């Protein structure tokens, strides 16, 4: 079987299902070890980072995204000739966010024009249950339904806590940020993960989309903990950006920042993708929930202030 993945979460799920060796092409953002050295099928209108750091500031990136969306221009391009040469049996794409990866319209166009004999599997998860459905859909398409069922059971068991069936009000509040300038609030599955970890996510609820906010609105919510998980950033990139944020007076004055409860996390591995790694993300959130001022943050997180 020959699999082409146009989205990082697709590559992660294919690898989790034990079929990483079947990948013949991946997106430019796929960072799973199984993707190393494979042909790259996509590119972005946003210039990639250089060896010295990001080529554009977060605000400049946000401007490009807004202008492209307003003009109806896709942020991503697919190398159709390369895809034709690779002749995949399965193409994995997504139908959740036009900003994050090749969107549904482009994926369907690729299927019609380039790979009419291939099967398109769309990832649509915006919740934990949605991730389970994605896994089953992908597992069925790849002929590994039993393996998909095993992963779902393992993730569900890891998410469950002794008090999961008891409605205990969360005693600490948390806000996750998917972008820093301008600030975007965590959405979709992220507030659900926060609630699963025994915390109350402020300003956005489970299932609601990420949205633009202001530092004034964030200050009014006054969360106990602030977690920076910018979409598309690893831990090093998130940490670097978070350190620049605390140089702003309106960020430095937040209670969570003053109390040393502002953390950057590995967004790519833990939060930006709705994959089996959400179980690890909840473990990290539980550790941050209980962390003391002198405690070392869990692997995947860094204390900023």
ZIJO-V67737 format. One record per residue. RES is the residue in one small letter. OMEGA is omega in degrees with one decimal (999 if undefined). Layout:
res->[RES | RES]
omega->[OMEGA | OMEGA]
//
This chain:
res->[x | x | x | x | x | x | x | x | x | x | x | x | x | x | x | x | x | x | x | x | x | x | x | x | x | x | x | x | x | x | x | x | x | x | x | x | x | x | x | x | x | x | x | x | x | x | x | x | x | x | x | x | x | x | x | x | x | x | x | x | x | x | x | x | x | x | x | x | x | x | x | x | x | x | x | x | x | x | x | x | x | x | x | x | x | x | x | x | x | x | x | x | x | x | x | x | x | x | x | x | x | x | x | x | x | x | x | x | x | x | x | x | x | x | x | x | x | x | x | x | x | x | x | x | x | x | x | x | x | x | x | x | x | x | x | x | x | x | x | x | x | x | x | x | x | x | x | x | x | x | x | x | x | x | x | x | x | x | x | x | x | x | x | x | x | x | x | x | x | x | x | x | x | x | x | x | x | x | x | x | x | x | x | x | x | x | x | x | x | x | x | x | x | x | x | x | x | x | x | x | x | x | x | x | x | x | x | x | x | x | x | x | x | x | x | x | x | x | x | x | x | x | x | x | x | x | x | x | x | x | x | x | x | x | x | x | x | x | x | x | x | x | x | x | x | x | x | x | x | x | x | x | x | x | x | x | x | x | x | x | x | x | x | x | x | x | x | x | x | x | x | x | x | x | x | x | x | x | x | x | x | x | x | x | x | x | x | x | x | x | x | x | x | x | x | x | x | x | x | x | x | x | x | x | x]
omega->[-179.1 | -173.9 | 172.8 | -179.7 | 179.6 | -175.7 | -178.6 | -179.4 | 176.1 | 177.5 | 179.4 | -178.5 | 177.3 | 178.7 | 179.5 | 179.4 | 176.2 | -176.5 | 178.7 | 180.0 | 179.2 | 178.6 | 178.1 | 178.1 | -175.4 | 177.4 | 179.8 | -179.3 | -179.2 | -176.2 | 177.0 | 178.7 | -179.6 | -179.1 | -175.0 | 175.3 | -178.8 | 176.6 | -178.2 | -171.3 | -175.4 | 174.0 | -176.4 | 175.0 | 177.8 | -179.0 | -179.4 | 176.6 | 174.6 | 179.1 | -178.8 | 179.2 | -178.5 | 178.6 | 178.6 | 175.9 | 176.4 | 179.7 | 177.7 | 177.6 | 179.1 | 179.4 | 178.9 | 179.9 | -178.2 | -179.3 | -179.7 | 179.6 | -179.7 | -179.1 | -179.3 | -178.9 | 178.9 | 177.9 | -172.5 | 176.7 | 176.9 | 178.1 | -173.2 | -179.9 | 178.0 | 178.9 | 178.5 | -179.2 | -177.9 | 175.4 | -179.2 | 172.0 | -177.9 | 172.5 | -178.9 | 177.9 | -175.9 | 179.9 | -177.3 | -171.7 | 178.0 | -176.8 | -171.1 | -174.6 | 176.4 | -174.0 | -174.2 | -178.7 | 179.8 | -179.5 | 178.9 | 177.8 | 177.9 | -179.2 | -175.8 | -171.8 | -169.3 | -172.6 | -175.6 | -179.4 | -177.5 | 176.5 | 179.3 | 175.7 | -177.8 | 173.6 | -172.9 | -171.3 | 168.4 | -178.9 | 177.6 | 178.0 | 177.0 | 176.8 | 176.9 | 179.5 | 176.5 | -179.4 | 179.7 | -179.9 | 179.8 | 178.5 | 177.5 | -178.2 | -177.1 | 177.9 | -179.8 | -178.6 | -179.1 | 178.4 | 177.8 | 179.3 | 178.7 | 179.6 | 179.4 | 179.7 | -179.4 | 179.0 | -179.2 | 179.6 | -178.7 | 179.3 | -175.8 | 176.5 | 179.3 | -177.8 | -174.8 | -177.6 | -179.2 | -179.1 | -179.9 | -179.7 | 176.7 | -177.7 | 178.6 | 178.4 | 180.0 | 170.9 | 174.7 | -179.8 | -179.9 | 175.3 | -174.0 | -176.0 | -2.1 | -179.3 | 173.5 | -177.7 | 177.4 | -178.7 | -179.2 | -174.6 | -173.2 | 175.3 | 177.5 | 177.5 | 178.8 | 179.1 | 178.2 | 178.9 | 177.5 | 179.9 | 177.2 | 178.4 | -176.9 | 172.3 | 173.1 | -178.3 | 177.1 | 178.3 | 179.8 | -178.3 | 172.2 | -179.1 | 177.2 | 178.8 | 174.2 | 177.9 | 176.5 | 178.2 | 179.5 | 178.5 | -179.7 | 177.2 | 172.3 | -177.9 | 175.6 | -178.8 | 178.2 | -177.3 | -178.6 | -178.2 | -174.2 | -177.1 | 178.0 | -177.6 | 170.2 | -175.1 | -179.3 | -179.4 | 179.5 | -179.9 | 179.4 | -179.3 | -179.4 | 178.5 | 177.0 | 179.5 | -176.1 | 173.7 | 176.6 | -177.7 | -178.2 | 174.1 | -179.2 | -177.8 | 179.4 | -177.3 | -179.5 | 179.3 | -179.7 | -177.3 | 178.1 | -178.0 | 174.3 | -174.4 | 169.2 | -178.3 | 175.8 | -174.6 | -178.0 | -174.0 | -168.6 | -168.1 | -172.8 | -176.7 | -179.6 | -178.1 | 179.4 | 179.2 | 177.7 | 177.0 | 177.1 | 178.0 | 178.6 | 175.7 | 178.5 | 179.4 | 177.3 | 178.2 | 178.2 | 176.8 | -173.2 | -172.8 | 175.9 | -175.6 | -178.6 | -178.1 | 175.4 | 179.2 | 178.5 | 175.9 | -177.7 | -179.2 | 177.4 | 175.2 | 179.9 | -179.7 | 999]
//
